[in-house]
């Protein structure tokens, strides 16, 4: 437990030296200090998980679980023991179960999932239903280990619809089901090293601001990469952040020594998608200046931007796509994510071009998987590396998780009117409006803004509203930690420093997804009160 008697000096001593998320825990200890008599409720707008869930695919999942258990018991049953489901005629038995149990939660949606797989994707009924039934029971290792066959096809359709993965431009792609985007991140870093695509000390680029692990992992002793930061430095004519990278910043990627580019798109914390202009610039850079650039794009917030396109859509040969279901469907606890890579890709090309001595050593790593290990594609190497290769036969995301992933994917695919999608987008933008109203500010209109977070630059606000003199006064007499400290101590509000995400030093990150609507008005009002206090001190100095 953190000590409750947190002092300002203690926070100043660790500010900027530890992860923003670790610093947040200290702010929570301050905000919840039991020594202070207060009826205030803690408002922790530092958390990234949403306060909504997709209930329909969950209810259908649990309803289907009842059917699966019945199938197991019908196989054979003796007290607490039962057998494994049987494939023959299992689809007919499921349809009969649906007809006989109309009151089971969301059983109609369960039928829609099965109909979608059979009628839309052309699945063999028994093979599809059996895969789902055996998977939700979880009585077998995942096989194929990368992803179950029918489930992968459903998930691919979802990624094509929502992330705009482009099979016409890039050809077929394969999906590895993983334990959320955090696992995807770890697996990719490890496999890039294991396959000598990146060596210790190599030069990589990171587009900032960005989720802090992307800043921290490259500097671990195992990697010690030489990091080039591609900063979102572009501003509007009146000096406001667009959270886009200027051409000058993107042109750092002309350097062929930069082997890999790591991107969160839409970004975290601004949660702004890369603009078409910047995407076109990246395409030009890759095609004409750095054709071997490996791009790792984390697209977790893409569903919150209408018409979002992943870099996988524009640069399919060079990009490995990472996606997490956690934010859109409210499933941070389920740990559901994907890694996707087109069958024709720069990663496999670069492996094939490694010097013979290195390729021979790398192939030895995968020799137990294939008599000709050079034929093992990079995506399957990631799967094997996730279990230290030797345990590849037990690799893969747990099968019940894969079923839930399929149900979420099918939910979005069947929702042809995008009712759920529009609702989640509206929630975030409504809360953003409430926050800005509380601050007394006009909300800018940006079609690339996911509004899952907002990054508020206090110095930009100071200069824009009260002139350069006040901005200089604020910078010279206070520190960003002062604002975070005052919010926690006075209002029990916890926000994160934007500087910890390699954003502007005086920016703060506010999650718009995890608190009830009215909280954002309270946060805006409380933050304005603190800033107004600084203004009064400046005027009276």
C-alpha positions in Angstrom: 0.0 0.0 0.0 1.2 3.5 -0.8 1.6 5.9 2.2 -1.3 8.3 2.4 0.7 11.3 3.7 2.0 12.1 0.2 3.8 15.5 0.1 4.3 17.7 -2.8 8.0 17.4 -2.6 7.8 13.6 -2.7 5.8 13.9 -6.0 8.2 16.4 -7.4 11.2 14.1 -6.7 9.7 11.2 -8.8 7.9 13.2 -11.4 9.3 12.4 -14.8 11.5 9.7 -13.4 8.9 6.9 -13.2 6.1 5.7 -15.6 3.1 8.0 -15.7 1.0 5.0 -14.6 3.2 4.5 -11.5 3.0 8.2 -10.7 -0.8 8.0 -11.1 -0.9 5.5 -8.1 0.8 8.1 -6.0 -1.8 10.7 -7.0 -4.5 8.2 -6.1 -3.0 7.8 -2.6 -3.1 11.6 -2.3 -6.6 11.9 -3.6 -7.9 9.2 -1.3 -6.1 10.3 1.9 -8.3 9.1 4.7 -6.8 11.8 7.1 -8.8 14.4 5.2 -12.5 14.6 5.9 -14.2 14.8 2.5 -17.3 13.4 0.8 -15.6 13.8 -2.6 -15.6 10.7 -4.9 -12.3 9.8 -6.5 -12.4 10.7 -10.2 -9.6 8.7 -11.8 -9.4 9.9 -15.4 -6.0 8.2 -15.8 -7.4 4.8 -16.5 -7.8 3.7 -20.2 -10.5 1.0 -19.9 -14.0 2.2 -20.8 -17.0 2.1 -18.4 -19.2 0.4 -21.0 -19.4 -3.2 -22.2 -20.8 -4.9 -25.2 -23.5 -7.0 -23.4 -25.1 -8.9 -26.4 -22.1 -10.9 -27.5 -21.3 -11.7 -23.9 -24.8 -13.0 -23.2 -24.7 -15.1 -26.4 -21.3 -16.4 -25.3 -22.7 -17.7 -22.0 -25.8 -19.0 -23.6 -23.7 -21.0 -26.1 -21.7 -22.3 -23.1 -24.8 -23.9 -21.8 -25.3 -25.7 -25.1 -21.7 -26.8 -25.1 -21.9 -28.3 -21.6 -25.1 -30.1 -22.6 -23.2 -31.6 -25.6 -20.4 -32.8 -23.4 -22.9 -34.5 -21.0 -24.8 -36.0 -23.9 -21.5 -37.6 -25.0 -21.3 -39.4 -21.7 -21.8 -38.4 -18.1 -20.9 -39.9 -14.8 -21.5 -37.7 -11.8 -19.1 -34.7 -12.1 -17.4 -36.1 -15.2 -18.6 -35.8 -18.7 -17.1 -36.4 -22.2 -16.1 -34.3 -25.1 -18.6 -32.9 -27.6 -19.2 -34.9 -30.8 -19.1 -33.4 -34.3 -21.7 -35.4 -36.2 -25.0 -33.5 -36.7 -23.9 -30.9 -34.0 -25.2 -28.0 -36.1 -28.7 -29.5 -36.2 -28.6 -30.0 -32.5 -27.7 -26.4 -31.9 -30.5 -25.1 -34.1 -32.9 -27.4 -32.2 -31.5 -26.1 -28.9 -32.1 -22.5 -30.1 -35.7 -23.3 -31.2 -36.4 -25.0 -27.8 -34.9 -22.3 -25.6 -36.2 -19.0 -27.0 -35.9 -17.3 -23.6 -32.2 -17.9 -23.2 -30.3 -14.5 -23.2 -29.5 -13.3 -26.7 -30.1 -16.7 -28.3 -31.4 -14.9 -31.4 -28.0 -13.3 -31.8 -26.3 -16.6 -31.3 -28.4 -17.9 -34.2 -27.3 -14.9 -36.3 -23.7 -15.8 -35.7 -24.1 -19.3 -36.8 -26.2 -18.2 -39.8 -23.5 -15.6 -40.7 -20.8 -18.2 -40.7 -22.7 -20.7 -42.8 -24.5 -18.4 -45.2 -22.1 -15.5 -45.6 -18.7 -17.2 -45.2 -19.7 -20.6 -46.6 -18.7 -22.7 -43.5 -19.6 -26.3 -43.3 -22.3 -26.3 -40.5 -21.0 -29.2 -38.4 -17.3 -28.1 -38.7 -18.1 -24.6 -37.7 -20.4 -25.4 -34.7 -18.1 -28.1 -33.5 -15.1 -25.8 -33.5 -17.0 -23.3 -31.5 -18.4 -25.9 -29.1 -15.1 -27.6 -28.4 -13.3 -24.3 -28.1 -15.7 -22.8 -25.5 -15.4 -26.0 -23.5 -11.6 -25.5 -23.7 -10.8 -29.2 -23.6 -8.1 -29.1 -26.3 -4.9 -27.1 -27.0 -5.5 -24.4 -29.6 -5.0 -25.9 -33.1 -3.8 -24.5 -35.3 -1.8 -22.8 -32.6 -1.9 -19.4 -34.4 -5.7 -19.4 -34.4 -8.6 -21.7 -34.9 -9.7 -22.0 -38.6 -13.2 -20.7 -38.6 -12.7 -18.1 -35.9 -9.7 -16.6 -37.8 -11.9 -16.1 -40.9 -14.5 -14.3 -38.9 -11.9 -12.1 -37.2 -10.3 -11.4 -40.6 -13.6 -10.1 -41.9 -13.9 -7.9 -38.8 -10.4 -6.4 -39.4 -11.1 -5.8 -43.1 -14.3 -4.0 -42.1 -13.0 -1.9 -39.2 -9.3 -1.5 -39.9 -9.7 -1.6 -43.7 -7.0 -4.2 -44.1 -6.8 -4.5 -47.9 -6.6 -8.0 -49.5 -6.9 -6.5 -53.0 -3.8 -4.4 -52.5 -1.8 -6.7 -50.1 -3.1 -10.2 -50.8 -4.1 -12.7 -48.1 -3.1 -12.1 -44.5 -2.8 -14.3 -41.5 -3.9 -13.6 -37.9 -2.3 -14.6 -34.6 -4.8 -14.4 -31.7 -3.0 -12.9 -28.7 -3.6 -11.7 -25.1 -4.3 -8.1 -26.0 -2.1 -5.5 -27.7 0.3 -5.6 -24.8 1.2 -9.2 -25.5 1.4 -8.4 -29.2 3.9 -5.7 -28.4 6.1 -8.0 -26.4 5.9 -10.8 -29.0 6.9 -8.5 -31.8 9.9 -7.0 -30.0 11.1 -10.4 -29.1 10.7 -11.9 -32.5 12.4 -9.0 -34.3 15.4 -9.6 -32.1 15.2 -13.5 -32.3 15.2 -13.3 -36.1 18.0 -10.7 -36.3 15.7 -8.2 -38.0 16.7 -5.9 -35.3 20.0 -6.1 -33.4 20.9 -4.6 -30.1 21.7 -0.9 -30.7 19.9 -0.7 -34.0 18.2 2.5 -35.0 14.3 2.6 -34.8 11.8 5.3 -35.0 8.8 6.0 -32.8 5.9 8.4 -33.6 5.1 10.5 -30.5 3.2 11.1 -28.3 2.8 7.4 -27.7 1.8 4.8 -25.1 4.6 4.7 -22.6 5.8 1.0 -23.0 6.8 1.9 -26.6 9.1 4.5 -25.0 10.4 2.2 -22.3 10.9 -1.2 -23.9 13.5 0.0 -26.5 15.8 1.2 -23.7 15.8 -2.1 -21.8 19.2 -3.7 -21.6 18.0 -6.5 -23.9 17.4 -4.0 -26.7 19.2 -0.7 -26.2 17.9 0.6 -29.5 19.0 4.0 -30.9 15.6 5.7 -30.9 14.6 8.5 -33.4 11.5 10.3 -32.3 9.0 11.4 -35.0 7.2 14.2 -33.2 3.6 15.3 -33.7 4.8 18.9 -34.1 2.3 20.3 -36.6 0.1 23.2 -35.4 -2.7 25.2 -36.9 -2.1 28.8 -38.1 -3.3 30.1 -34.7 -0.8 27.9 -32.8 -3.0 24.9 -31.7 -1.7 21.3 -31.8 -3.1 19.1 -34.6 -1.2 16.1 -33.2 0.0 15.4 -36.7 3.6 15.0 -37.8 5.0 17.7 -40.1 6.7 16.6 -43.3 10.0 17.6 -41.8 9.5 15.1 -39.0 8.4 12.3 -41.2 11.4 12.9 -43.5 13.6 11.6 -40.7 12.5 8.2 -42.1 14.5 8.9 -45.2 17.4 7.5 -43.2 17.8 3.9 -44.3 19.6 3.1 -41.0 16.2 3.3 -39.4 15.0 -0.2 -39.6 11.6 -0.1 -37.9 8.8 2.4 -37.2 6.5 1.9 -34.2 3.1 3.7 -34.4 0.0 3.9 -32.3 -2.8 5.0 -34.6 -4.9 6.8 -33.5 -2.3 8.0 -31.1 -2.2 7.7 -27.3 -2.8 10.1 -25.6 -4.1 12.6 -28.2 -6.1 9.7 -29.8 -5.9 11.4 -33.2 -5.6 9.3 -36.3 -2.8 9.9 -38.8 -4.2 12.2 -41.4 -4.5 11.2 -45.1 -1.8 13.8 -45.9 0.6 12.2 -43.5 -0.3 8.7 -44.6 0.4 9.7 -48.2 3.8 11.1 -47.1 4.6 7.8 -45.3 3.7 5.9 -48.5 6.0 8.1 -50.5 8.9 7.6 -48.0 8.5 3.8 -48.0 8.2 3.5 -51.8 10.9 5.9 -52.8 13.3 6.3 -49.9 13.1 3.5 -47.3 11.6 0.4 -48.9 12.8 -2.0 -46.3 11.2 -0.1 -43.4 9.4 -2.4 -41.0 6.2 -0.8 -39.6 4.5 -2.0 -36.5 1.1 -0.3 -36.2 -1.0 -0.5 -33.0 -4.6 0.4 -34.1 -6.6 -0.2 -30.9 -8.5 3.1 -31.1 -9.3 2.9 -34.8 -12.9 2.0 -34.3 -13.5 5.4 -32.7 -12.8 7.3 -35.9 -15.3 7.2 -38.7 -13.7 5.9 -41.9 -10.4 4.9 -40.1 -7.8 3.2 -42.3 -4.8 1.4 -40.7 -1.4 1.7 -42.3 -1.9 -2.0 -43.0 -4.3 -0.7 -45.7 -1.9 1.7 -47.4 1.4 -0.1 -46.7 0.4 -3.8 -46.5 3.8 -5.1 -47.5 5.7 -3.2 -44.8 3.2 -3.3 -41.9 2.4 -5.7 -39.2 -1.0 -4.8 -37.7 -1.7 -5.0 -34.0 -5.3 -4.7 -32.6 -7.0 -5.1 -29.3 -10.7 -5.6 -28.6 -10.2 -4.1 -25.1 -11.4 -0.5 -25.6 -14.2 -0.9 -28.2 -16.0 -3.8 -26.5 -15.0 -3.1 -22.9 -12.9 -6.3 -22.5 -9.7 -5.2 -20.8 -10.1 -8.2 -18.5 -10.5 -10.7 -21.3 -7.2 -9.9 -22.9 -8.2 -10.2 -26.6 -6.0 -9.0 -29.4 -4.6 -9.8 -32.8 -1.4 -9.6 -34.8 -1.9 -9.6 -38.6 0.6 -9.9 -41.4 0.2 -10.3 -45.1 1.6 -13.4 -46.6 3.9 -11.3 -48.9 5.7 -9.0 -46.5 9.0 -7.2 -46.0 9.8 -9.2 -42.8 10.0 -12.5 -44.6 12.0 -10.8 -47.4 14.6 -9.4 -44.9 14.9 -12.8 -43.2 15.7 -14.4 -46.5 18.3 -11.8 -47.3 20.2 -12.2 -44.0 23.9 -13.3 -44.4 24.1 -17.1 -44.6 25.9 -17.5 -41.2 23.1 -15.5 -39.4 20.3 -17.3 -41.4 21.8 -20.7 -40.5 21.9 -19.8 -36.8 18.3 -18.4 -37.0 17.0 -21.4 -38.8 18.4 -23.7 -36.1 16.1 -22.0 -33.7 13.1 -23.2 -35.7 14.4 -26.6 -36.9 12.1 -28.6 -34.7 9.1 -27.0 -36.4 9.9 -27.8 -40.0 12.5 -29.9 -41.7 13.2 -26.8 -43.8 13.0 -24.0 -41.2 13.8 -21.3 -43.8 10.2 -21.9 -44.9 8.7 -20.9 -41.6 7.1 -17.5 -42.1 7.7 -14.6 -39.7 4.1 -14.7 -38.4 4.5 -18.4 -37.4 7.9 -17.6 -35.9 6.2 -15.0 -33.7 3.8 -17.8 -32.5 6.7 -20.1 -31.7 8.7 -17.4 -30.0 5.8 -16.6 -27.8 6.4 -20.0 -26.2 10.2 -20.0 -26.5 9.9 -22.2 -29.6 10.3 -25.5 -27.6 6.7 -25.1 -26.4 5.3 -24.2 -29.7 2.9 -27.2 -29.6 1.2 -25.5 -26.6 1.2 -22.0 -28.1 -1.9 -19.9 -28.9 -4.6 -18.0 -27.2 -7.0 -20.0 -25.0 -9.8 -21.4 -27.1 -12.7 -19.9 -24.9 -11.0 -16.4 -25.5 -11.0 -17.1 -29.2 -14.7 -17.9 -29.1 -15.5 -14.6 -27.3 -13.3 -12.8 -29.8 -15.3 -14.4 -32.7 -18.6 -13.3 -31.1 -17.4 -9.7 -30.7 -16.3 -9.7 -34.3 -19.5 -11.2 -35.6 -21.5 -8.6 -33.5 -19.8 -5.8 -35.4 -20.2 -7.6 -38.7 -23.9 -8.3 -38.3 -24.6 -4.7 -37.1 -25.0 -3.3 -40.6 -26.3 0.0 -39.3 -23.2 0.5 -37.1 -25.5 1.2 -34.1 -23.0 0.0 -31.5 -20.1 1.8 -33.2 -22.0 5.1 -33.4 -23.0 4.9 -29.8 -19.5 4.4 -28.5 -18.2 7.2 -30.7 -21.0 9.5 -29.5 -20.2 8.7 -25.8 -16.6 9.8 -26.2 -17.4 13.0 -28.1 -20.2 14.0 -25.7 -17.8 13.6 -22.8 -15.2 15.6 -24.6 -17.7 18.4 -25.1 -18.6 18.4 -21.4 -15.0 18.7 -20.5 -14.4 21.6 -22.8 -17.6 23.3 -21.6 -16.4 23.0 -18.0 -13.1 24.6 -19.0 -15.0 27.4 -20.8 -13.3 26.5 -24.1 -14.6 25.9 -27.6 -14.2 22.4 -28.8 -12.3 22.1 -32.1 -13.7 20.0 -34.9 -11.3 17.3 -36.1 -12.5 14.4 -38.1 -9.4 12.4 -37.1 -10.1 12.8 -33.4 -11.1 9.6 -31.7 -11.9 11.5 -28.5 -11.0 8.4 -26.4 -8.5 10.6 -24.6 -7.8 14.3 -24.9 -4.3 15.8 -24.4 -4.6 19.3 -23.0 -1.5 21.5 -23.3 -1.6 24.0 -20.5 1.1 26.3 -21.9 -0.8 26.4 -25.3 -3.9 27.3 -23.4 -2.1 29.9 -21.3 -0.7 31.7 -24.3 -3.8 31.4 -26.4 -6.1 32.8 -23.8 -3.9 35.2 -21.7 -0.8 35.9 -23.8 2.8 35.1 -23.8 3.6 36.9 -20.6 1.2 34.6 -18.6 2.6 31.5 -20.3 6.1 32.6 -19.3 5.0 33.3 -15.7 3.3 29.9 -15.5 6.4 28.1 -16.8 8.9 30.0 -14.6 6.9 29.8 -11.3 5.2 26.4 -11.5 5.8 22.9 -12.7 3.3 20.5 -14.4 3.3 18.4 -11.3 1.7 21.3 -9.4 -1.4 21.1 -11.5 -1.7 17.3 -11.0 -1.0 17.7 -7.3 -3.6 20.4 -6.8 -6.3 18.5 -8.7 -5.7 15.4 -6.6 -5.5 17.2 -3.3 -8.3 19.7 -3.7 -10.7 17.8 -5.9 -9.7 14.1 -5.7 -9.2 14.2 -9.5 -6.4 12.1 -11.0 -5.0 12.8 -14.4 -1.8 11.8 -16.2 1.1 13.9 -17.4 1.3 14.1 -21.1 5.0 14.6 -20.9 5.4 11.0 -19.8 4.1 9.9 -23.2 6.7 12.0 -25.0 4.2 14.8 -25.5 4.5 18.4 -24.6 6.0 18.8 -21.1 3.0 20.9 -19.9 0.3 18.7 -21.3 -2.0 16.5 -19.3 -3.9 13.3 -20.5 -7.6 12.9 -19.7 -9.3 9.6 -20.4 -12.8 10.3 -21.8 -13.9 6.7 -21.6 -13.8 5.5 -18.0 -16.0 7.9 -16.0 -19.7 8.8 -16.0 -20.6 11.7 -18.2 -21.1 14.3 -15.5 -17.6 13.7 -14.1 -16.1 15.4 -17.2 -17.9 18.6 -16.4 -16.6 18.4 -12.8 -13.0 17.8 -14.1 -13.3 20.8 -16.5 -14.6 23.0 -13.8 -12.0 21.9 -11.2 -9.1 22.3 -13.7 -10.4 25.8 -14.7 -10.6 26.8 -11.0 -6.9 25.9 -10.5 -5.9 27.7 -13.7 -7.9 30.7 -12.7 -6.0 30.7 -9.4 -2.7 30.9 -11.3 -4.1 33.8 -13.3 -5.1 35.7 -10.2 -1.6 35.3 -8.8 -0.1 36.5 -12.0 -2.3 39.6 -12.1 -1.5 40.4 -8.5 2.2 39.8 -8.6 
